Amino acid sequence: MRAVAALLLVLAGAAGVLEQKQLTDRKLLDQLAHLFPPGTVFSPKEGTPPHFSAYVADSASGRQTLTGFAFWTTEIEPLERGYDGPIKILVGMDTRGILTGVLVVEHREPYGDFSIDPPQFAAQFKGKDIRHPFRVGDDIDAVSRASISVTSATRAIRNSARRVARALITPPERVR
């Protein structure tokens, strides 16, 4: 009887693991879809640093091919904060270290409408190589009266993308 109970517990645990292999959070899937081309599918969050793997089906073979990664800056660079707290940003990056998109998901500015929330802030990162300097006022546009948040968000995007690249796609000596 105990053996049957133990077997049922093991099977229930295995079923839970299999169930977790599919990413089913609709809101998260919609956010991830903003970062990659249509038809991309995503793994559940995994690994160190924590990330979602992005796959595209090969039209000829039907096999899934790794196309990139998505990750939360707050999980990789948790100490980067804006003027009024953490800035939660979802970043997409292809397997060559090119950013596929940035989505500012959560952020607060205490004074007025000066923030990194407008879509043009995030849009300037699409297509940016992680080897670029990411300097506000140079290759990143500043947002008037939101300089602390802009600088912090830019650093969080740059540093988290480089950490993911070092761990998953590029030998450490190739990424600053």
C-alpha positions in Angstrom: 0.0 0.0 0.0 2.8 2.4 0.9 4.5 1.6 -2.4 1.4 2.5 -4.3 1.0 5.8 -2.4 4.7 6.6 -3.1 4.2 5.8 -6.8 1.2 8.0 -7.0 3.2 10.9 -5.4 6.0 10.4 -7.9 3.5 10.3 -10.8 1.7 13.4 -9.6 5.1 15.3 -9.3 6.1 14.2 -12.8 2.7 15.4 -14.2 3.3 18.7 -12.6 6.8 19.0 -14.2 5.3 18.1 -17.6 2.5 20.7 -17.1 5.1 23.4 -16.3 6.9 22.8 -19.6 4.2 24.9 -21.4 4.1 28.6 -20.9 0.4 29.4 -20.4 0.3 32.9 -18.8 -1.6 34.9 -21.5 -0.4 38.3 -20.3 3.2 37.1 -20.3 2.9 35.5 -23.7 1.5 38.8 -25.1 4.4 40.7 -23.6 6.9 38.2 -25.0 5.2 38.4 -28.4 6.0 42.1 -28.6 9.7 41.2 -28.6 9.9 38.6 -31.4 8.4 38.0 -34.8 5.0 36.3 -35.1 5.1 32.5 -34.8 7.8 32.5 -32.1 7.2 30.2 -29.2 8.7 30.5 -25.7 9.9 28.1 -23.1 9.1 28.6 -19.4 11.6 30.7 -17.5 14.7 28.7 -16.8 18.4 28.8 -16.1 21.0 31.2 -14.7 20.5 34.0 -15.4 16.7 33.4 -15.5 15.4 33.7 -19.1 12.8 32.5 -21.5 14.1 30.8 -24.7 12.5 31.9 -27.9 12.1 29.4 -30.8 10.9 29.6 -34.4 9.7 26.6 -36.4 11.9 25.8 -39.4 9.5 25.7 -42.4 11.3 22.9 -44.1 11.9 20.5 -41.3 9.3 21.7 -38.7 12.0 21.6 -36.0 12.2 24.4 -33.5 15.3 26.6 -33.8 16.5 28.7 -31.0 16.2 32.3 -32.1 16.9 34.3 -28.9 16.1 35.0 -25.2 13.8 37.2 -23.2 14.5 38.2 -19.6 13.4 40.6 -16.9 16.0 43.3 -16.0 14.7 43.3 -12.4 15.8 39.6 -12.0 19.3 40.1 -13.5 20.1 43.6 -12.3 17.9 44.0 -9.2 19.8 47.0 -7.8 19.1 49.3 -10.8 16.3 51.6 -9.8 14.6 54.6 -11.2 13.8 57.8 -9.4 10.9 56.3 -7.5 11.7 52.6 -7.4 12.4 49.6 -9.6 11.8 49.6 -13.3 10.5 46.3 -14.6 11.6 45.9 -18.2 11.2 42.8 -20.4 14.1 42.6 -22.9 14.3 40.4 -26.0 17.7 39.5 -27.6 18.6 37.3 -30.6 21.4 34.7 -30.5 23.8 37.3 -32.0 23.4 39.8 -29.2 21.1 42.1 -31.0 18.1 43.5 -29.0 14.8 42.5 -30.6 12.7 44.7 -28.4 12.2 46.3 -25.0 9.0 46.5 -23.1 8.7 48.8 -20.0 6.2 46.9 -17.9 6.2 48.6 -14.5 7.6 52.0 -13.6 6.6 55.0 -11.5 7.6 58.6 -11.8 6.4 60.9 -9.0 6.3 64.2 -10.9 4.3 64.7 -14.1 4.5 62.9 -17.4 8.3 62.9 -17.7 9.2 59.2 -17.8 10.5 56.3 -19.8 6.9 55.0 -20.5 6.4 56.6 -23.9 6.9 53.9 -26.6 9.7 55.9 -28.3 12.0 55.3 -25.4 11.7 51.5 -25.7 11.7 51.6 -29.6 15.2 53.1 -29.7 16.7 49.8 -28.3 15.3 47.6 -31.1 18.1 46.5 -33.3 20.8 47.7 -30.9 23.9 45.5 -30.6 24.8 44.8 -27.0 28.4 45.8 -27.8 27.3 49.4 -28.3 28.1 51.8 -25.5 24.4 52.5 -24.4 25.3 56.1 -23.3 22.4 58.5 -22.6 22.8 61.6 -24.7 25.0 59.7 -27.2 23.5 56.5 -28.7 20.4 56.6 -26.3 18.1 59.6 -26.4 17.5 61.3 -23.0 14.0 62.1 -21.7 13.8 65.6 -20.3 13.3 65.7 -16.5 13.6 61.9 -16.1 17.4 61.5 -16.3 17.7 59.2 -13.2 15.1 56.8 -14.6 16.5 56.9 -18.2 20.1 56.3 -17.0 19.0 53.5 -14.7 16.8 51.8 -17.3 19.5 52.1 -19.9 22.1 50.5 -17.5 19.7 47.8 -16.5 19.0 46.9 -20.2 22.7 47.0 -21.2 24.0 45.1 -18.2 21.3 42.4 -18.1 21.7 41.8 -21.8 25.4 41.5 -21.5 25.1 39.1 -18.6 22.7 36.9 -20.6 25.0 37.0 -23.6 28.0 36.0 -21.5 26.1 33.1 -20.0 24.2 31.8 -23.0 25.6 33.0 -26.4 29.1 34.5 -26.3 32.4 33.6 -24.7 33.0 36.0 -21.8 35.9 37.7 -23.4 33.8 38.9 -26.3 31.2 40.8 -24.3 32.2 43.8 -22.2 
